[in-house]
Amino acid sequence: MNHEFMRIPRVQRLEYLRAFLTSFSNGNLDEEEATKAIQREMAYFELEKAKALGRKRPRESKGTSTLPECLKMARHLALIDRFHRLTADAACALDPKQSRAFLLGRIWQCYPRFRQLLLLVRNSGQLDLPFYARGDAFRQEMRSQDDLEFDHLTVQTVRDLATQLELVNWYPTEDRRQIIYPVACVTTFTEIVALAGLPIATETYAQQCCHHCGLDLNLLTIRNDHYELSGGIALDVQGYLIMQTGSDQVFVKNHEVPLERFEQVLWKEYLGLSDMRPYFPVLYPNLRNWVCATLRISDRLFDRLLLSLIREPQRLIIYPSGGVLNYAANLAHLGKFLPPKTSQGNFIVYLKMDRKGAT
Amino acid sequence: MNFYSDYHLSDNPFPTTPVLEPSDSDIRINGTIYNPEIMGDEIGSLLSKIRRRPPLIYIENSDFVRGVGKSALIVQQWRQLQKDPTLTSVYLRSEKKLSPADFAARLISRWHQDGYLWTVLLRLLGGYVAEKPHGEITTAGVAAFTQAFQHLPHRTLSLLNFMVYNPDRLISELAVWVHRQEGDSLPLEIAHTFFQSYLADPRTFPEEYPKTLRKHKWDHITMIAAVYRLLKLGGYAYHYLFFDQFEDVVHGLSGKSLITFNTEMRRLIEASIGRATMIVSLHPGAHATLDTAEGGDITSIAPLDQRHVVSVWPLGKDEATKLAQTYLDHFRLAASPPPNTLYPFTADAIEQIWTTYKGNVRACLLAFNYAVEKGADEGYPLIDGDFLVKHHADITGQVHADEIIL
């Protein structure tokens, strides 16, 4: 596992990779079965999108180009061998408990562009990129960010993979751009060690990440306002994902937010979208975009916290309701904006809320 | 029973539904309440353009929000211009899918219904008899006819009562007489139809003239050009035509339908040059539609520039106060003078409402209405800043800024 690959296979969703891996029969690849498995996954996903948009007929995807991309990624990540047989590591990628940490570690190690872009997002706090620019126009924008040579497809692939791995989140803006921001604190052992002897710095987001991680993991101590190397790493610190990547280690900690703060930001952003009107329906994905950007959390965490507030109201009464999402034929990223479903299987398209006891 | 006497008012002065309906008898919504100090800049800009008489004036809101007062400006100026006896001022509410020919038909119908064309007939009879005192109708006959029918009669007329023994000849002579004065712009057939229906049964005019148009393959735009001439002969030299909600017609048009609309609109404008000014309301979306290549037919005659566009801005703080005061003044009880002109409001309360709604006239009027109603519910207290904070959600429908923090 020492190989690095410059091109990241265009696997838009990790579900397709998992479907590809589960299609193996007795550990061997059956291309026909693998294509069918990916197509099933795509068909399910398109059906969900069609339901959310209120369309009767889902869009049809052949999925033929996805199979070779899944094959490449599985090879890169050493999930299959050169004879296209499953390796023992494939089980880790398929195990829901280990999947995130395992895939994150492997992807980080195999694809330098993945880690370059993630560290760029972390170092700049957020990336503001064109949503529809292609070719040279896009490359030029990327060069202006950090002199990096990225095409739009690579950025899109990294963004989508990192979003699913809950490392970043993003939203499109009205002026046809996209903002990508971190939702997890990512640092490496090398970065933390390099701080030794330097004065404390917590001004930027990247500095805060290194500072907290170094102290939390007992890699650093502070003496006379300067960092010093500590005795050894504390491996049992809660909330950290620690991955060995070659000679380095990567530490990942998801942003956490207390329920009270989440509720406060939810209310504030809701009033912003509803023009200060309580009990006025706002689109779930819109509200989620704003709250997640403010709190720098993933969509999944938003959904979880919101559903808990619906089940057990605190200071707000939240009314979820059904409906149809705005139809946008070119919005290929609708999957990212799908709201969660109720227990009856209906999408929560609108949210209305008011303070408890306000009326 | 008056529920508002404790506030020294005969009724809630502010409309429950702040929309303009000129035909309604309620002064809160028919545009009668007028204070030239409110939207003074906009009124000044519109009057200056009205004086110059361009073919088209656009009244446009400054941003995408509705309810800034375009319709109010239109209705009030329409009413003001009606006071001038030498011109006509006509208000039409536009509807989706109306074509320029439909506008022309509605204008003719309005001139007919409002009695302008009847006045024209009386004046033309007077002119005719002065020129031909020994014609088919006598001076005494015209005087008696004018005396008997000062306003548009909604019944059959008998010219025999006015010593006209050959009505057909009279009609023909009148038609030839006006045609000679105006030439081919006032076709003989249209003039004949006008006199024939107006001197027999004026109610039939709206049904009769389209038959003449169909017979000669003319449309309503040809007809309106002829009617302009008739109106001029009858003493109405110029016309101000107000098309409210014009944006509803334009917005959403594109491609072929926009080109067709614009070509026809251009004909209507050309028929009106030197005779009428059309004043149309536009919102920025409709502005964008007209600003396309397909919209060129209209905008080449009347560009969307400062000479043709009146921009309507949200109210200023002082204007919001004057707005409230003007409405309150119209509903004061003569026998019960209030402690001050803004009562039951305080200047602070007006300012808060103005700030909340960023000067949007419609939203401010609605909030004033709700505030008075809430005050009546609460036992007629002074409507001040504290009252607004306490009942903010009831009055504005919005959460107060202080309540953002849970």
Interface residues (C-beta under 8 A of the other chain):
Chain A: E263 Q264 W267 K268 L271 D275 M276 R277 P278 R315 L316 R355 A358
Chain B: A393 T396 G397 Q398 V399 A401 E403 I404 I405 L406
